């Protein structure tokens, strides 16, 4: 599997020729050649481009361009190549925020051609994913109108061509540029094959491009109704917390239900900190988190297309960290998130209000008749009615200017001291963001140096190549405690990024003064105490999250006494009806009905509860506990476990320890494992580490006495390890969860909001049709 990951590389598109068009008469026009030059400079500093497959840039053809634009639109663009400066000025004034240069047509066609070939390579599996570092941007370009620095619709045309060529049924286009991507919206407004989502600065329509159709109640038309989602941001200063709240509470549930075959991102970085056009505060590292959350979709077929971004420092850093995320480097830590701004919460609720009738996954609010909402105490007054707000003048075909100023201000004036402070903040973010990549991606540790049937199975699947083989220390004869400590030490010392820790017994804390630390033999509390003590001893980690998936027994009894440095989250499948969630500051135990739980239920719980509170907790190490996996094959397929694993890799710089129970050594294999004490040699291909030829998967499972159920457990674990090792997730269409799970999520959120500020979306919503 490691070889497969290496073969399907990340592609990149860039070309020196794309730096040749600029505004000759407005030196302050922010869409300049320096944008791509600075991006490439930073990517080279981080040695990213040399790791990518470069796709050559070529001009888009007339046939490709007229997929969206009229021939007259193209002819006029091409005619500018022979115009003099006076003629270029005259035609530029006919369009909003547009300049023409004799190289504009060539640059626009090169940009589009590169985007088309990049996305085609992703769809056809020639590459794994990719990024187009191109200019001019394209998402404002309309059928027969140049607009907002854009001449040709890069993403919209490429998406349409992929629909035509490959007969795709579902493409997701996410536009996180700070300005509304109206060109893409117009292209697919009635097409259910394309789910278009735009998160943009709006200020109730006062922000450019001043369009009524940029508000949340424009949801598509005809068969495309519900497939156009606008998330308007009605104040400046939105940051990581606001954008991640939008992702978890609104977009990701819809994305999973939509189940795209391809994900395209109009990646504008003008929402990044310091950009004068956006005046937002998203950190460069946060874009890597967006990408990590998108990577499980569409079997990893993901392409980022550069749109805006005009603060050269934050633009270059944000783009470089995004490319780094596509290359599957560890996702950098960001600060703990907090509750989103009230205006952002209001926008999210407004989107849910109009979208829940189209997307059944949006079922965590209480929908009531408007007359039943107590308006006088309702916290989000803007949710109680539909837009527009009063006294806002929108651009229409009737009132738009016929002639625009030759020199338009690209952004509001920002005081010098504010600019200097933002520059200092950006520099500090860059300096404080660790981009360290450990030598090995995955290590293995086994209790008592056992033969580890699990590891034998993974070796038989060719998952071993390139991974380190960890030895357990001999503090307590290779006990479970030592095994965990070895894994922690190896990760915290940056020897490995993640570790698979195979245990034969439940970890118990070593005796203190001759007495057990915990009289309860139950694994949950013992594990918390054990990990907490190792964290204290290491003096290098302050916050650890433990995700306990399908434990046999309730695990909440003693975890409320654990240190604030450990957050314990248990998702427990139970046969008991009407069991309640158990919540405390340091522990979350969510019981799920065994009869009603399947993969979509786990995805829903992760998106609505686990990931938001984990991001607020901001761990430096993740334990993913799969010790009790007998229940998993009955309620979760392996694709689901892969998706959950990928989500968790966004936390803690990708530092994860997977805890699982091994079946123990069999007579045939005992003493022949390379992970036994005293040997650190990696098995080579075709060698099981004992000098004997590699056995087949069936032979390994027979030797280990695996039943059919045991084989299913191994397949689940295999998927988890593959994703940690860098493989793309398998397809998973997460239909809405069962009503039993949805009810449990609502109950849990009601209890959790006392402790976690991010879970504040359990409110009544009026039923309003648009």
C-alpha positions, 0 to 999 in steps of 0.5 A: 500500500505504501507504494500506491501512495507514493505513485499517485502524487500531488500535482501542481500547476504554475508558469512564469508566463502568468506573471506578465499581465498587470495594471499599467496605470494603477500601481496600487491594484492588488492583483499583481504578478507578485502574488504567484511569485511570492507563493512559489518562493515560499513553496520552494523554501519549504521544498514543496514543489520538488515533491509534486508532479508539475503539469505543463500549462497550455492555453485553453481552446475556443471549444473549452472556453465557450463551454460557458462564455459566449464567442463574443466574450472571447473575441473581445478578450483576445482583441485586447492583445493588439490595443494601445494603452488608451484603448485598454483604458477605455475598455477597462472602464466598462467593467467592475474592478477590471484592467486590461493589458496586452497579455491579459488574454494570454494569461487568462487562457493559460490559467484556464488551460492549466486548471482544466488539465490539473482537474482532469489528471485528478479525475482520471487518477493520474494524480492523487490531488493537486493545486493550480497556482494561477492568475488571473482568478476566475470565479467572478467571471460571468457568461458575457462579463469580465468582473472582479479581476476575472476574465474566464471562469476557471473552476466553472468551465473545468467543472462543466468539462468534467461533467461532460467528459467523465459523466460525473454525477456529483461535483462539490465546488467550495468557494472560500474566497472572501468575495461571493463567487457569483460567476460559478453560482450563475453557471450551476444555479439549476444543476443538481450535479454541482453543489456550489457553496460560497462562504463570503463577506457580505455585510447584508449586501453592503460588501462588494459585489453588492448582489442580492443573490449572494444571501442565504435564501438564494438556494438554486432553482428548478432541479437545482433547488437546494444545491446552491449554498451561500454562507454570508458573513455579516461582519469583519474579523471572522477567524478560525473558530467562525469558519470551523463552526460553519464546516462542522455545523452546516457544510460537512454534514451536507457534503457527506450526504451529497457524496461528491465524486470530485471536490474543487475549491476556489481557494481565495486566501483573502479571508486570511489574516492581514488581507486588506480586501477581506479584513478577516482573521483566518490563520494560514495554518487553518487552511490545512485543517479545511483540507484535512476535513475535505480529504476523506470526500470523493476518495481524495479527489481534491483540487485547489484553484487559486482565486484571491489573496492580496497580503503577500505574506499571509497569501504565500504562507496560506497557499504553501501550507495548503499545498503541504496539506495536499502532500499529506504532511502533518496538519499544523496546530492552531489555537483552541477554537471558541464559540463563533461570533453571534453574527456567524451563528446567526448565518449558520442557523439561517442557512439551516433554516432554509436548507433543512428541507433539502438536506435531511442531515440538518436535524439538530435544531427544533423546527417550529411554526414561526408563531411558536417562537418567543421573539422577545427573548430569541437570541438571534433576531435575524433568524426570525425573518427573511432578507433583505435588511432595510436600506441596502442598495444592491447592484442590478442590471438597471442601476449598475454604473455604465462607466467605472472609475479608471482607478478603483480602490481595491480595499478600505484604508487601514491605518498604518499602525493596524497594518504594522500590528497585523504584519507582526501577528502574521510573522508571529504565526509563521514563526510559532507554527511547527512544520516539523515532519518526523522521520517515520510516519508510523511506528509499531509497539507490541506488548511483551514483544509478542508475535502480534497476529495483527502485525502479521496481517498488516505485513501480509498486506504489504503495509509494513514497508517504510515504517519503523519497528518500535521496541518496548522498553523493559521497565516492567517486562514490556507490560501494556503500560511500558508499551504505551509509554514507549509509543508516547516517547517515540512520538513526543521525541519526533521519531514517528508521527503516529503509532499502532500499539498492540496490547494483550491486556487492558492497560493498568496503571503501575502500583504506587506504594505497592497499591493499585492506582485504581480499584476499578479494573475497568479500562477507561479510568485506568487508561486515563490515569496511566496516560495522565501520569506518562504525560506528567513524566514526559513534561512535553505534552499538556493536553491529550484526548482519548477517543474510545470507540465501542468499549464493552463497558461504560467508561464514565464512572471515574473519568470526572476525577481526571486531570484537565489535561486529559479529555476522555470521549467514549462512543459506546454501542449498547443494547439498553434502551433509553440510556442517557449520555454521561457528561462531565468536564473531562469526560463524554460518554455517548451511548448509541443504540446497537439496533439502530447504529451504523456508519452514518451515525458515527460520522454524525456524532463525530461532526456534531460533537467529537470534532468540535469539542476536540478542536476547542480542547486542542490536544497535543496528542490523540489516543484512538482506542480500538481495544474492544473491536468485536462490536465494530464490524456489526455497526461500522464499515471500514470506510467509515473508520478510515474517514474518522481516522482522517478527521482525527489526524487534523488534531495534535499535528497528526500525533496519534496512538492507535490502541488495539487488542492483539490476539496474543502469540500462537504456538506456530508464530511465537518467537518469530516477530521482528518487534520482539525485544532486542531486534529493531530490524524492519522486515523487508519485502517478502520477509516476515522478519524471521528470515522466512518467506512472507506468508499469505494473508490467509495463512497468517489468519489461520495461524492466528486462529482468526474467525470470520469475525476476526478477519472483519476486525483486521480489515477495519484496523487495516483501513485505519492504518492505511489512512494513517500511512497516507492512503486516500479514504474509501467512498462513504455516503453518510446518509442522515443518522437514525432518529435514535442517534439524532436524538442522542446527539441533541441530548448530548449537545444540550448537556455539553454546552455547559462545558463547551462553548462551541456547542451553542446551536441547539435552538428553535428555528422557524419553519420558513419556505423560500 
